[in-house]
């Protein structure tokens, strides 16, 4: 912008606003609780999804299998036995 009395200076063209620093926003931000709920839903789908027990157990990470064994409901039932067998298969005990 120039003074109104200045007749010799040219007006500067309008420059675009400078870009902000950092990663651009996508508009799809989620809260940590939303991300954790999605993670739990995905883990539940892997565990209880449409596959039969044999195939399903092969896809579950070992840490989740061990976590399932710590639950009382799986300690003395058929699923608990299958979990133990799968852990044994992965570690070369069977």
Residue pairs with C-beta under 8 A, 6 or more apart in sequence:
1 12
2 9
2 11
30 38
43 64
46 56
46 59
46 60
47 56
47 60
47 64
47 68
48 56
49 56
51 59
53 79
53 82
54 82
57 65
57 82
57 83
57 86
58 86
60 68
60 86
62 87
62 90
65 83
65 86
65 87
66 87
68 74
68 79
68 80
68 83
69 75
69 80
69 83
69 84
74 80
74 83
85 94
87 93
88 94
